[in-house]
Amino acid sequence: MKAIKLLVATMVIGLVLSGCASKPTVTKVADTTKPVVTQKVTEPTQAELDAKLKSVAVKADFVKLIGHEAENKDLKVKVTGKVSVVDTSKNTELFDCFQLTEKIGNGYGMYTIINMLSIPVKEGDTVTAYGTVNADKTANGGIGITSTVIEK
């Protein structure tokens, strides 16, 4: 009886050890995926983007924009006026900015121009700024225009 138990135990140990020592079976699967064809996408140049912005921008209407910034969010506009305050400290906005005052009939409209490309301007310059209307009022409570094109 001891001999049979010993024989069974030896067989079990042999099977366990042979299972541990065997190499894993690797099954190769044929690659059936087709190669991906990539097309080179060319991004527009800054000059092309500027030209497009200038072609679609409408003259900013201060009276229609003030108090309705959210409704006019991302409206592409152009505004011409005199630079009055230049802030390059980035204390009031994330980028350089300046106040642009536009003569409207007997009054004035004031815009905060966020100067995305830090185009140099100084107080007293007359410029035309092209950009998009911001949804929120600026830190000083006015209309904000994020601009990438500023012409003197």
Backbone as CSV, one residue per row, in Angstrom:
resi,resn,N_x,N_y,N_z,CA_x,CA_y,CA_z,C_x,C_y,C_z
1,MET,0.805,-1.164,0.000,0.000,0.000,0.000,0.868,1.255,0.000
2,LYS,1.942,1.204,0.795,2.865,2.332,0.826,3.493,2.534,-0.538
3,ALA,3.736,1.452,-1.239,4.361,1.550,-2.550,3.435,2.242,-3.537
4,ILE,2.143,1.987,-3.463,1.176,2.608,-4.377,1.077,4.103,-4.073
5,LYS,1.029,4.465,-2.771,0.951,5.878,-2.389,2.212,6.613,-2.853
6,LEU,3.335,5.945,-2.710,4.594,6.555,-3.120,4.621,6.747,-4.630
7,LEU,4.116,5.772,-5.380,4.067,5.853,-6.840,3.146,6.984,-7.275
8,VAL,1.959,7.115,-6.665,1.007,8.184,-7.000,1.615,9.533,-6.668
9,ALA,2.238,9.658,-5.492,2.851,10.923,-5.088,3.956,11.316,-6.050
10,THR,4.750,10.352,-6.496,5.838,10.622,-7.436,5.282,11.095,-8.772
11,MET,4.182,10.480,-9.219,3.579,10.885,-10.490,3.015,12.306,-10.407
12,VAL,2.372,12.617,-9.294,1.810,13.966,-9.122,2.922,14.999,-9.114
13,ILE,3.978,14.726,-8.362,5.110,15.657,-8.307,5.745,15.794,-9.689
14,GLY,5.858,14.738,-10.405,6.426,14.772,-11.755,5.588,15.611,-12.707
15,LEU,4.261,15.460,-12.615,3.381,16.253,-13.478,3.462,17.741,-13.143
16,VAL,3.493,18.033,-11.839,3.578,19.432,-11.418,4.876,20.047,-11.909
17,LEU,5.974,19.355,-11.725,7.271,19.886,-12.146,7.369,19.986,-13.662
18,SER,6.805,19.051,-14.378,6.877,19.128,-15.839,6.016,20.280,-16.347
19,GLY,4.922,20.578,-15.657,4.072,21.714,-16.033,4.781,23.026,-15.799
20,CYS,5.573,23.142,-14.766,6.308,24.368,-14.459,7.455,24.573,-15.422
21,ALA,8.026,23.531,-15.913,9.208,23.642,-16.749,8.859,23.841,-18.213
22,SER,7.618,23.654,-18.600,7.290,23.747,-20.028,7.305,25.200,-20.480
23,LYS,7.639,25.405,-21.746,7.668,26.742,-22.332,6.256,27.110,-22.781
24,PRO,5.920,28.395,-22.688,4.593,28.802,-23.146,4.492,28.650,-24.662
25,THR,3.324,28.293,-25.104,3.091,28.123,-26.534,2.728,29.474,-27.126
26,VAL,3.411,29.865,-28.168,3.149,31.129,-28.839,2.476,30.821,-30.156
27,THR,1.322,31.369,-30.337,0.592,31.178,-31.582,0.697,32.453,-32.386
28,LYS,1.227,32.356,-33.582,1.353,33.533,-34.436,0.038,33.750,-35.166
29,VAL,-0.377,35.006,-35.149,-1.606,35.382,-35.834,-1.212,36.275,-37.003
30,ALA,-1.755,35.983,-38.141,-1.437,36.779,-39.324,-1.977,38.200,-39.126
31,ASP,-1.173,39.211,-39.500,-1.574,40.607,-39.395,-2.520,40.915,-40.551
32,THR,-3.773,41.138,-40.216,-4.769,41.401,-41.258,-5.124,42.872,-41.366
33,THR,-4.478,43.712,-40.549,-4.779,45.141,-40.613,-4.095,45.752,-41.822
34,LYS,-4.763,46.703,-42.410,-4.195,47.397,-43.563,-3.336,48.546,-43.047
35,PRO,-2.290,48.870,-43.755,-1.469,49.994,-43.303,-2.275,51.292,-43.349
36,VAL,-2.040,52.138,-42.361,-2.750,53.408,-42.279,-2.057,54.412,-43.193
37,VAL,-2.835,55.009,-44.051,-2.302,56.024,-44.952,-2.485,57.373,-44.273
38,THR,-1.399,58.056,-44.036,-1.485,59.360,-43.390,-1.320,60.443,-44.442
39,GLN,-2.147,61.458,-44.300,-2.054,62.590,-45.198,-1.425,63.743,-44.434
40,LYS,-0.549,64.415,-45.080,0.085,65.555,-44.443,-0.899,66.723,-44.456
41,VAL,-1.254,67.160,-43.251,-2.173,68.277,-43.127,-1.336,69.528,-42.919
42,THR,-1.509,70.474,-43.793,-0.743,71.705,-43.662,-1.568,72.720,-42.892
43,GLU,-0.986,73.231,-41.846,-1.631,74.250,-41.034,-1.477,75.596,-41.741
44,PRO,-2.498,76.453,-41.646,-2.354,77.770,-42.262,-1.285,78.590,-41.548
45,THR,-0.634,79.438,-42.298,0.389,80.309,-41.714,-0.294,81.440,-40.950
46,GLN,0.465,82.121,-40.111,-0.097,83.248,-39.370,-0.578,84.336,-40.329
47,ALA,0.153,84.546,-41.417,-0.250,85.549,-42.407,-1.596,85.183,-43.036
48,GLU,-1.807,83.901,-43.314,-3.080,83.450,-43.882,-4.213,83.625,-42.874
49,LEU,-3.950,83.299,-41.620,-4.963,83.482,-40.579,-5.308,84.961,-40.402
50,ASP,-4.290,85.816,-40.432,-4.514,87.255,-40.301,-5.361,87.782,-41.458
51,ALA,-5.041,87.348,-42.676,-5.791,87.798,-43.858,-7.251,87.351,-43.770
52,LYS,-7.474,86.140,-43.303,-8.847,85.639,-43.164,-9.607,86.451,-42.124
53,LEU,-8.972,86.713,-40.972,-9.613,87.501,-39.929,-9.988,88.881,-40.460
54,LYS,-9.069,89.522,-41.176,-9.332,90.857,-41.705,-10.463,90.844,-42.724
55,SER,-10.592,89.750,-43.472,-11.631,89.700,-44.513,-13.032,89.467,-43.937
56,VAL,-13.131,88.827,-42.777,-14.454,88.531,-42.211,-14.850,89.461,-41.056
57,ALA,-13.926,90.250,-40.552,-14.221,91.119,-39.405,-15.179,92.234,-39.809
58,VAL,-16.132,92.499,-38.910,-17.075,93.597,-39.123,-16.697,94.743,-38.184
59,LYS,-17.105,95.952,-38.551,-16.806,97.101,-37.706,-17.517,96.922,-36.370
60,ALA,-16.770,97.063,-35.295,-17.347,96.920,-33.949,-18.344,98.044,-33.711
61,ASP,-19.488,97.697,-33.162,-20.516,98.673,-32.807,-20.610,98.713,-31.288
62,PHE,-19.984,99.711,-30.694,-19.888,99.805,-29.236,-21.261,99.733,-28.571
63,VAL,-22.230,100.452,-29.111,-23.555,100.508,-28.506,-24.213,99.130,-28.507
64,LYS,-24.022,98.354,-29.572,-24.621,97.019,-29.639,-23.854,95.997,-28.796
65,LEU,-22.565,96.232,-28.590,-21.742,95.271,-27.851,-21.821,95.451,-26.335
66,ILE,-21.857,96.686,-25.875,-21.787,96.931,-24.439,-23.006,96.305,-23.735
67,GLY,-22.717,95.448,-22.781,-23.769,94.748,-22.060,-24.258,93.487,-22.752
68,HIS,-23.769,93.239,-23.944,-24.192,92.058,-24.714,-22.984,91.239,-25.161
69,GLU,-21.935,91.256,-24.352,-20.703,90.567,-24.734,-20.932,89.066,-24.918
70,ALA,-21.675,88.446,-24.014,-21.887,86.987,-24.094,-22.609,86.606,-25.387
71,GLU,-23.571,87.426,-25.803,-24.301,87.155,-27.047,-23.395,87.298,-28.268
72,ASN,-22.393,88.145,-28.163,-21.505,88.424,-29.288,-20.153,87.729,-29.166
73,LYS,-20.064,86.758,-28.246,-18.813,86.039,-28.028,-18.288,85.495,-29.350
74,ASP,-17.005,85.687,-29.573,-16.285,85.208,-30.758,-16.670,85.926,-32.052
75,LEU,-17.470,86.995,-31.964,-17.749,87.808,-33.147,-16.448,88.446,-33.593
76,LYS,-16.116,88.310,-34.853,-14.871,88.871,-35.379,-15.112,90.329,-35.763
77,VAL,-14.345,91.210,-35.119,-14.560,92.645,-35.294,-13.259,93.365,-35.589
78,LYS,-13.432,94.596,-36.087,-12.290,95.507,-36.211,-12.704,96.822,-35.577
79,VAL,-11.772,97.465,-34.932,-12.039,98.748,-34.295,-10.811,99.631,-34.474
80,THR,-11.064,100.887,-34.829,-9.982,101.852,-35.028,-10.132,102.950,-33.999
81,GLY,-9.021,103.308,-33.369,-9.060,104.367,-32.373,-7.678,104.696,-31.861
82,LYS,-7.672,105.461,-30.777,-6.417,105.939,-30.196,-6.089,105.137,-28.944
83,VAL,-4.828,104.714,-28.854,-4.348,103.979,-27.687,-4.206,104.960,-26.539
84,SER,-4.826,104.608,-25.381,-4.748,105.533,-24.253,-3.978,104.972,-23.064
85,VAL,-4.100,103.715,-22.764,-3.384,103.131,-21.631,-2.788,101.810,-22.094
86,VAL,-1.493,101.637,-21.899,-0.815,100.398,-22.282,-0.397,99.681,-21.001
87,ASP,-0.766,98.398,-20.886,-0.417,97.605,-19.705,0.349,96.362,-20.153
88,THR,1.646,96.378,-19.957,2.470,95.209,-20.301,2.845,94.418,-19.041
89,SER,2.308,94.826,-17.887,2.643,94.146,-16.627,1.881,92.839,-16.457
90,LYS,0.828,92.664,-17.242,-0.037,91.472,-17.157,-0.732,91.380,-15.791
91,ASN,-0.917,92.521,-15.129,-1.625,92.535,-13.850,-3.135,92.446,-14.027
92,THR,-3.657,93.063,-15.091,-5.109,93.062,-15.287,-5.565,91.959,-16.236
93,GLU,-4.742,91.590,-17.176,-5.072,90.530,-18.142,-3.886,89.581,-18.228
94,LEU,-4.111,88.420,-18.832,-3.065,87.408,-18.958,-1.985,87.825,-19.955
95,PHE,-2.378,88.605,-20.961,-1.449,89.071,-21.991,-1.332,90.590,-21.910
96,ASP,-0.393,91.140,-22.679,-0.315,92.593,-22.784,-1.673,93.105,-23.247
97,CYS,-2.046,94.286,-22.790,-3.314,94.846,-23.238,-3.203,96.367,-23.265
98,PHE,-4.165,96.983,-23.919,-4.225,98.436,-23.938,-5.675,98.879,-24.124
99,GLN,-5.935,100.115,-23.715,-7.254,100.714,-23.914,-7.259,101.396,-25.277
100,LEU,-8.323,101.178,-26.007,-8.485,101.804,-27.319,-9.759,102.632,-27.264
101,THR,-9.635,103.918,-27.548,-10.774,104.822,-27.510,-11.171,105.166,-28.933
102,GLU,-12.456,104.936,-29.226,-12.988,105.176,-30.567,-13.988,106.323,-30.481
103,LYS,-13.878,107.290,-31.384,-14.833,108.405,-31.444,-16.096,107.901,-32.119
104,ILE,-17.239,108.078,-31.436,-18.534,107.650,-31.970,-19.479,108.846,-31.895
105,GLY,-19.717,109.485,-32.994,-20.591,110.666,-33.004,-20.072,111.712,-32.036
106,ASN,-20.901,112.039,-31.044,-20.502,113.025,-30.033,-19.862,112.383,-28.809
107,GLY,-19.735,111.058,-28.803,-19.195,110.365,-27.639,-17.998,109.497,-27.996
108,TYR,-17.676,108.621,-27.076,-16.529,107.733,-27.240,-16.890,106.324,-26.792
109,GLY,-16.290,105.360,-27.440,-16.393,103.969,-27.013,-15.013,103.495,-26.593
110,MET,-14.937,102.771,-25.487,-13.644,102.286,-25.014,-13.632,100.765,-25.016
111,TYR,-12.565,100.223,-25.533,-12.370,98.782,-25.607,-11.059,98.432,-24.923
112,THR,-11.001,97.262,-24.324,-9.730,96.724,-23.851,-9.278,95.725,-24.900
113,ILE,-8.141,95.998,-25.504,-7.589,95.129,-26.538,-6.561,94.214,-25.880
114,ILE,-6.821,92.907,-25.907,-5.862,91.936,-25.392,-4.921,91.629,-26.547
115,ASN,-3.682,92.030,-26.385,-2.666,92.007,-27.435,-1.943,90.658,-27.411
116,MET,-2.542,89.642,-28.047,-2.040,88.266,-27.976,-0.587,88.108,-28.430
117,LEU,-0.186,88.875,-29.414,1.164,88.719,-29.955,2.128,89.795,-29.457
118,SER,1.692,90.561,-28.468,2.515,91.630,-27.883,3.081,92.564,-28.952
119,ILE,2.225,92.942,-29.879,2.620,93.891,-30.925,2.860,95.236,-30.240
120,PRO,4.021,95.856,-30.465,4.332,97.084,-29.728,3.414,98.249,-30.110
121,VAL,2.804,98.846,-29.106,2.007,100.064,-29.278,2.372,101.004,-28.136
122,LYS,2.118,102.280,-28.350,2.367,103.236,-27.278,1.200,104.215,-27.206
123,GLU,1.070,104.841,-26.063,-0.016,105.792,-25.862,0.030,106.864,-26.937
124,GLY,-1.146,107.169,-27.495,-1.250,108.182,-28.538,-1.273,107.600,-29.949
125,ASP,-0.846,106.335,-30.113,-0.896,105.699,-31.436,-2.349,105.549,-31.880
126,THR,-2.587,105.743,-33.172,-3.877,105.415,-33.756,-3.712,104.078,-34.449
127,VAL,-4.518,103.101,-34.037,-4.373,101.745,-34.556,-5.739,101.169,-34.941
128,THR,-5.690,100.147,-35.769,-6.863,99.326,-36.056,-6.557,97.939,-35.516
129,ALA,-7.438,97.450,-34.655,-7.264,96.129,-34.054,-8.340,95.196,-34.606
130,TYR,-7.919,93.994,-35.009,-8.823,92.959,-35.489,-8.794,91.826,-34.476
131,GLY,-9.973,91.340,-34.109,-9.996,90.240,-33.146,-11.401,89.759,-32.878
132,THR,-11.540,89.007,-31.781,-12.836,88.453,-31.406,-13.305,89.047,-30.081
133,VAL,-14.613,89.218,-29.975,-15.205,89.763,-28.763,-15.170,88.690,-27.678
134,ASN,-14.744,89.087,-26.489,-14.718,88.169,-25.343,-16.113,88.065,-24.738
135,ALA,-16.439,86.914,-24.194,-17.759,86.693,-23.592,-17.923,87.460,-22.287
136,ASP,-16.833,87.648,-21.569,-16.896,88.307,-20.260,-16.332,89.716,-20.358
137,LYS,-16.829,90.569,-19.474,-16.257,91.910,-19.389,-14.819,91.804,-18.906
138,THR,-14.032,92.801,-19.218,-12.639,92.813,-18.790,-12.553,93.217,-17.318
139,ALA,-11.360,93.218,-16.770,-11.147,93.553,-15.352,-11.665,94.950,-15.021
140,ASN,-11.616,95.860,-16.010,-12.113,97.217,-15.746,-13.582,97.373,-16.114
141,GLY,-14.261,96.275,-16.486,-15.700,96.300,-16.743,-16.093,96.642,-18.162
142,GLY,-15.134,96.725,-19.056,-15.437,97.104,-20.437,-15.504,95.929,-21.384
143,ILE,-15.601,96.265,-22.660,-15.644,95.264,-23.721,-14.216,94.823,-24.013
144,GLY,-13.991,93.529,-24.017,-12.669,92.989,-24.328,-12.640,92.407,-25.732
145,ILE,-11.589,92.700,-26.440,-11.383,92.136,-27.776,-10.006,91.468,-27.766
146,THR,-9.984,90.173,-28.033,-8.725,89.451,-28.132,-8.227,89.604,-29.553
147,SER,-7.074,90.251,-29.696,-6.595,90.654,-31.017,-5.268,89.997,-31.370
148,THR,-5.178,89.555,-32.625,-3.910,89.026,-33.163,-3.383,89.905,-34.284
149,VAL,-4.188,90.858,-34.751,-3.768,91.770,-35.826,-3.980,93.188,-35.344
150,ILE,-2.895,93.940,-35.279,-2.960,95.351,-34.910,-2.142,96.118,-35.940
151,GLU,-2.831,97.036,-36.620,-2.163,97.835,-37.650,-2.076,99.274,-37.190
152,LYS,-0.930,99.897,-37.455,-0.744,101.313,-37.114,-1.002,102.157,-38.346
